[in-house]
Amino acid sequence: MRKWLIMMLTVVMFGGLLAGCGGSGGSGAEGSSSGKVQLTFWGDWGGEGQKQFETMVDAFNKSQDRIEVKYVLQQDMVTKFLTAATSGGAPDILFWDRWRTSLYAPKNVLRPIDEYMTRDGLNEGDFYEESLKELTHNGKLYGLPLTVDARALFYNKKMFADAGLEPPTNWNELEQAAKALTVWNGSKLEVAGFSMGDPGLFNMYLQQAGGQMMTEDGKTNFNNDQGRQVLAFWQRLLNEHKVYKIGFEEGLGEGTDAFVTGKVAMLYTGPWMMSTYNKYGQDLDYGIVPPPSGPNGGQGSVMGGFGLVIPQGSKHPEEAWEFIKWWTANKDNALLWAKTSLNMPGFKPALEDPFFTEDPLWKPFTETLEFAKTRPTHPGYSVMEENAVIPNLELFMQNKQSLDDTLNKAQEQGDKLLADNAVVE
């Protein structure tokens, strides 16, 4: 027993190093003098995130006497996982960014869970359909959602009150509020009415305009009226009303948050920022509303989040499933996770708890999640967005490229990248 404890302490101290060698993969009950099945859970959250994971692991370990889970922090986790998957050292449970599913499920490194879902009578309706869609490939479900999130509009309540404004509900109101709240001192921007530093939000605006990023047959779908409406809106905000200056937030100094310090009146962000604002923004009085609708009433936000999956190489898939089910498909445990991490759990019944329903800062997110959409599950989507759409949008926002050239080039480059990455090898 003493030898085993020393070994486990060594893993705690050097887990990131040793696990990458494959030795900590699916270590099973054979090496355990406790008689419990030993499961290894890989994740790449360190610091506070690691403490949050370990809280859940400890709660599970204490809830029964058959299985013992150990969290192992991994750097460059996906690369190490792919190496471990071919060397017999895969972990039993993996913390999983859901959008990766369409890229890695075809590599046969993840285990489908449909059989477990049916056998144990789990209801897919208890989870957001979009989050399950993101964990599905070729009709097979590969995990359950651990967290869900979406962007909503954060606004400075004092600035709005001083200006006699109500939080915006549509693009026109957003435009007018941003214009009214912007402060220039000669050629220097003092307060940006609206943060526009993230061109990666194009997908969200496109949804609000009634569009979508891709067609059903796997091609780009933004070089159209909806895409032009988005860029024309951005153009007015940036060039006509000058509510923002590209690079403004980066120029405020290292560690300076523009919203906390009152340099930005409105911005799109997610629930992950609330703990930061609450901790560091002692003088910040902020509110949150769902994303304003587009010119024809369209609603849109992008759902993100993580899941838990079972690697194909897990030596104990049944026990791994017990852990995943305990954490993600039980209201009390999902709520413990929410209160521990301040993340929104993927299990919808947990979001009906007063912890969420009676807090006005959570309500806008639960409302937004009802219409938020995940990114397309095409294996080449992330490559297309990162290498074709965003670079062209950056040129547009810097006034280095016209609206039409931006959409034309993004379409041409994007369609090529989608075609080149349509088949996963």
C-alpha positions in Angstrom: 0.0 0.0 0.0 2.8 2.4 0.9 4.5 1.7 -2.4 1.3 2.5 -4.3 0.8 5.8 -2.4 4.4 6.8 -3.3 3.7 6.0 -6.9 0.5 8.1 -6.9 2.3 11.1 -5.2 4.9 10.9 -8.0 2.1 11.1 -10.6 0.6 14.1 -8.8 4.0 15.9 -8.9 4.9 15.0 -12.4 1.6 14.0 -13.9 1.9 16.2 -17.0 5.4 14.7 -17.8 4.7 11.0 -17.1 1.3 10.9 -18.7 2.7 12.1 -22.0 4.8 9.0 -22.1 1.7 6.8 -22.1 2.5 5.1 -18.7 -0.5 6.7 -16.9 -3.0 5.8 -19.6 -5.6 3.2 -18.6 -4.0 1.8 -15.5 -6.5 -0.8 -14.1 -7.4 -2.7 -11.0 -4.6 -5.1 -11.6 -2.1 -2.7 -10.0 -4.4 -1.6 -7.2 -4.1 -3.1 -3.7 -7.4 -1.3 -2.8 -9.4 -3.6 -5.2 -11.0 -0.6 -6.9 -10.9 -0.1 -10.7 -8.5 2.8 -11.3 -9.5 5.2 -14.0 -7.3 8.0 -15.5 -9.0 11.2 -16.5 -7.0 13.5 -18.8 -7.7 17.2 -19.1 -5.8 20.4 -20.0 -7.3 22.7 -17.3 -4.7 23.7 -14.7 -4.9 26.2 -11.9 -8.4 26.9 -10.7 -9.8 24.6 -13.4 -7.8 21.7 -12.1 -9.1 22.3 -8.6 -12.6 22.3 -10.0 -12.1 19.0 -11.7 -10.6 17.5 -8.6 -13.6 18.6 -6.6 -15.8 16.5 -8.9 -13.4 13.6 -9.0 -13.2 13.5 -5.2 -17.0 13.7 -4.9 -17.4 10.7 -7.3 -14.7 8.7 -5.5 -16.6 9.2 -2.2 -19.9 8.4 -3.7 -19.2 4.7 -4.3 -16.5 2.1 -3.4 -15.8 0.3 -6.7 -14.1 2.9 -8.9 -11.4 5.5 -8.2 -10.7 8.2 -10.7 -7.5 10.2 -10.9 -7.3 13.6 -12.8 -4.0 14.0 -14.7 -3.2 17.5 -16.1 -1.9 17.3 -19.7 -0.2 20.0 -21.8 -0.7 19.7 -25.6 -3.3 17.1 -24.6 -4.7 16.2 -28.0 -1.3 15.5 -29.5 -0.4 13.3 -26.6 -3.8 11.5 -26.8 -3.3 10.6 -30.4 0.1 9.3 -29.6 -1.2 7.3 -26.7 -4.1 6.0 -28.8 -1.7 4.1 -31.0 0.7 3.0 -28.2 -1.8 1.4 -25.8 -1.5 4.2 -23.2 -4.8 6.0 -23.7 -6.6 7.4 -20.7 -10.1 6.2 -19.6 -11.9 9.5 -19.8 -11.0 12.6 -21.8 -12.0 16.2 -21.4 -13.1 17.2 -24.9 -13.6 20.4 -26.8 -16.8 19.3 -28.6 -16.0 20.9 -32.0 -13.1 18.4 -32.4 -15.5 15.4 -32.7 -16.0 15.6 -36.5 -12.2 15.8 -36.9 -11.2 12.9 -34.7 -14.2 10.5 -34.6 -13.3 9.3 -38.1 -9.8 8.3 -36.8 -11.5 5.6 -34.6 -9.9 6.9 -31.4 -13.2 7.6 -29.6 -15.8 5.1 -28.4 -19.5 5.6 -29.3 -21.9 5.8 -26.3 -25.2 5.1 -28.0 -25.4 1.6 -26.5 -24.9 2.9 -22.9 -27.5 5.7 -23.5 -30.1 3.2 -24.5 -29.3 0.6 -21.9 -29.4 3.1 -19.0 -32.5 5.0 -20.3 -30.9 8.4 -20.6 -33.0 11.0 -22.3 -31.3 13.0 -25.0 -33.9 15.7 -24.5 -32.2 16.5 -21.2 -29.3 18.0 -23.1 -29.2 20.8 -25.6 -29.7 19.4 -29.1 -27.0 21.5 -30.5 -24.4 20.3 -28.0 -25.3 16.6 -28.8 -25.1 17.4 -32.5 -21.5 18.6 -31.9 -20.6 15.3 -30.2 -22.1 13.2 -33.1 -20.5 11.9 -36.2 -22.2 9.7 -38.9 -25.1 9.1 -36.6 -23.1 8.0 -33.6 -22.9 9.9 -30.3 -19.4 10.1 -28.8 -19.9 11.8 -25.5 -22.1 13.9 -23.2 -21.8 17.7 -22.8 -20.1 18.9 -19.7 -20.6 22.7 -20.2 -22.5 24.9 -22.6 -22.0 28.5 -23.2 -22.9 31.3 -25.7 -22.1 35.0 -26.2 -24.4 37.6 -24.8 -24.2 41.4 -24.6 -22.6 42.8 -21.5 -23.2 46.5 -20.9 -22.1 49.1 -18.3 -25.3 50.0 -16.4 -24.0 53.3 -15.1 -23.1 54.6 -18.6 -26.5 53.6 -19.9 -28.3 55.2 -17.0 -26.3 58.4 -17.3 -27.1 58.6 -21.1 -30.8 57.7 -20.5 -30.5 54.5 -22.5 -32.1 51.1 -22.3 -30.1 48.0 -23.2 -30.4 47.3 -27.0 -32.7 44.6 -28.4 -31.9 44.9 -32.1 -29.1 46.2 -34.4 -30.5 49.6 -34.8 -30.7 50.2 -31.0 -27.2 48.7 -30.6 -25.9 51.1 -33.2 -27.5 54.2 -31.6 -26.4 53.2 -28.1 -22.8 52.6 -29.3 -22.8 55.9 -31.0 -24.1 57.8 -28.0 -21.7 56.1 -25.5 -18.5 56.6 -27.5 -16.1 59.4 -26.3 -13.3 60.9 -28.4 -10.8 63.4 -27.2 -9.6 64.9 -30.4 -8.0 62.0 -32.3 -7.8 59.8 -29.2 -10.5 57.3 -28.4 -11.3 57.6 -24.6 -14.4 55.3 -24.4 -15.5 52.8 -27.1 -19.2 52.5 -27.3 -19.0 48.9 -28.4 -16.1 46.4 -28.6 -15.4 45.2 -32.1 -12.1 43.6 -31.7 -13.1 40.0 -32.5 -13.8 39.2 -36.2 -14.4 35.6 -35.2 -17.9 36.7 -34.1 -18.9 37.0 -37.8 -20.8 33.7 -37.5 -23.0 35.1 -34.7 -23.9 38.2 -36.7 -24.6 36.2 -39.8 -27.1 34.1 -37.8 -28.7 37.4 -36.6 -29.0 38.5 -40.3 -30.8 35.3 -41.1 -27.8 33.5 -42.7 -25.5 30.6 -41.9 -21.8 29.9 -42.6 -22.2 26.7 -44.7 -24.6 25.0 -47.1 -25.9 21.5 -46.6 -23.5 20.2 -49.3 -20.4 21.6 -47.6 -19.7 24.9 -49.2 -19.4 28.5 -47.8 -22.7 30.4 -47.5 -21.8 34.0 -46.5 -21.1 35.7 -49.8 -24.7 36.8 -50.1 -27.2 39.5 -48.9 -26.9 38.3 -45.3 -23.1 38.5 -45.3 -23.2 42.0 -46.9 -25.7 43.1 -44.2 -23.2 42.1 -41.5 -20.3 43.9 -43.1 -22.3 47.0 -43.9 -23.3 47.1 -40.2 -19.7 46.8 -39.1 -18.7 49.4 -41.6 -21.1 52.0 -40.2 -20.0 51.3 -36.6 -16.3 51.5 -37.4 -16.1 54.2 -40.1 -19.2 56.3 -39.9 -19.9 56.4 -36.1 -16.3 55.5 -35.1 -17.5 53.6 -32.0 -14.4 51.5 -31.9 -10.8 51.6 -33.1 -9.0 48.4 -34.1 -6.3 47.6 -31.5 -7.9 49.9 -28.9 -8.1 47.3 -26.2 -4.6 46.0 -26.8 -3.3 49.5 -26.5 -4.5 50.0 -22.9 -1.6 48.2 -21.3 -0.9 44.6 -20.2 -3.5 43.2 -17.8 -5.9 46.0 -18.3 -9.5 45.0 -19.0 -11.3 47.6 -21.0 -14.8 46.7 -19.7 -13.7 46.6 -16.1 -12.0 50.0 -16.3 -14.9 51.7 -18.1 -13.1 52.0 -21.4 -15.7 49.9 -23.3 -19.4 50.4 -22.8 -20.7 47.2 -24.4 -19.1 43.9 -25.6 -20.0 40.4 -26.5 -18.6 37.8 -24.2 -19.7 34.7 -22.3 -20.4 33.5 -18.8 -16.8 32.5 -18.3 -16.0 36.3 -17.8 -18.5 36.9 -14.9 -16.2 35.6 -12.2 -13.4 37.9 -13.5 -15.7 40.9 -13.6 -17.1 40.2 -10.2 -13.6 39.8 -8.7 -11.8 42.7 -10.3 -14.5 45.1 -11.2 -15.5 46.3 -7.7 -16.7 49.6 -9.2 -18.2 48.0 -12.3 -22.0 47.8 -12.3 -22.9 45.7 -15.4 -25.9 44.0 -16.9 -26.3 41.2 -19.5 -29.0 40.8 -22.2 -29.4 38.3 -25.0 -27.7 39.3 -28.3 -29.7 42.0 -30.1 -31.6 40.7 -33.1 -30.8 41.4 -36.7 -32.5 43.7 -39.3 -35.3 41.2 -39.8 -35.7 40.0 -36.3 -33.2 37.1 -36.6 -31.6 35.8 -33.4 -28.2 34.3 -33.2 -25.4 33.3 -31.0 -22.7 30.5 -31.2 -22.9 27.7 -28.7 -19.6 26.4 -27.4 -18.5 24.2 -24.6 -16.9 20.9 -23.6 -17.8 17.3 -23.1 -16.5 14.1 -21.6 -15.6 11.2 -24.0 -14.3 7.7 -23.7 -11.2 6.9 -25.8 -11.4 3.7 -27.9 -8.3 2.5 -26.0 -9.8 2.8 -22.5 -9.3 -0.4 -20.6 -12.4 0.2 -18.5 -15.1 1.8 -20.7 -18.0 0.6 -18.5 -16.5 2.3 -15.4 -15.6 5.3 -17.4 -19.2 5.6 -18.5 -20.3 5.4 -14.9 -18.2 8.4 -14.1 -19.4 10.4 -17.1 -23.0 9.6 -16.4 -22.7 10.5 -12.7 -21.2 13.9 -13.6 -23.1 15.0 -16.7 -26.5 13.3 -16.4 -27.4 13.8 -12.7 -29.0 17.0 -11.6 -27.4 17.2 -8.2 -23.9 16.5 -9.6 -24.3 18.8 -12.5 -25.4 21.5 -10.1 -22.4 20.8 -7.9 -20.2 21.3 -11.0 -22.0 24.6 -11.8 -21.5 26.0 -8.3 -17.9 24.8 -8.2 -16.8 26.2 -11.5 -19.4 28.8 -12.4 -19.9 27.0 -15.7 -23.3 26.3 -17.2 -23.8 22.5 -17.1 -24.8 20.6 -20.2 -27.7 18.9 -18.3 -30.8 21.1 -18.8 -32.6 20.0 -15.6 -29.8 21.5 -13.5 -30.4 24.9 -15.2 -33.9 24.9 -13.7 -32.4 25.3 -10.2 -32.9 28.6 -8.4 -29.1 29.1 -8.6 -29.7 29.9 -12.2 -33.4 31.0 -12.4 -33.2 33.5 -9.6 -29.9 35.2 -10.6 -30.6 38.0 -13.2 -27.1 37.6 -14.6 -27.6 33.9 -15.6 -31.1 34.4 -17.2 -29.8 36.0 -20.4 -27.6 33.1 -21.0 -30.3 30.5 -20.5 -32.5 32.5 -22.9 -29.7 32.7 -25.5 -28.9 29.0 -25.3 -32.5 28.3 -26.6 -31.6 29.7 -30.0 -27.7 29.5 -30.1 -26.2 27.2 -32.7 -23.0 25.3 -32.7 -20.4 25.7 -35.4 -20.9 23.5 -38.5 -19.6 20.0 -37.9 -17.7 19.8 -41.2 -14.1 18.6 -40.5 -12.7 21.5 -42.4 -14.8 24.3 -40.8 -12.3 25.5 -38.2 -9.5 25.6 -40.9 -11.8 27.5 -43.2 -12.8 30.0 -40.6 -9.3 30.6 -39.2 -7.4 30.7 -42.5 -9.9 32.2 -45.0 -12.7 34.1 -43.2 -11.0 35.8 -40.3 -7.9 37.0 -42.2 -10.1 38.7 -44.8 -12.4 40.2 -42.2 -9.3 41.6 -40.5 -8.3 43.4 -43.7 -11.8 44.7 -44.1 -11.9 46.0 -40.5 -8.6 47.8 -41.1 -9.9 49.5 -44.2 -7.5 47.6 -46.3 -10.1 45.6 -48.3 -13.5 46.4 -49.7 -16.7 44.7 -48.6 -17.2 42.8 -51.9 -13.5 41.8 -52.1 -13.7 40.5 -48.6 -16.6 38.2 -49.2 -15.4 37.1 -52.6 -11.9 36.2 -51.4 -13.2 34.5 -48.2 -15.6 32.4 -50.3 -12.9 31.4 -52.8 -10.3 30.5 -50.2 -12.9 29.0 -47.9 -14.4 26.7 -50.5 -11.0 25.4 -51.4 -10.1 24.7 -47.7 -13.4 22.9 -47.1 -12.8 20.7 -50.1 -9.2 20.0 -49.2 -10.3 19.0 -45.6 -13.5 17.2 -46.4 -12.0 13.8 -45.8 -10.2 13.0 -42.5 -7.2 10.7 -42.8 
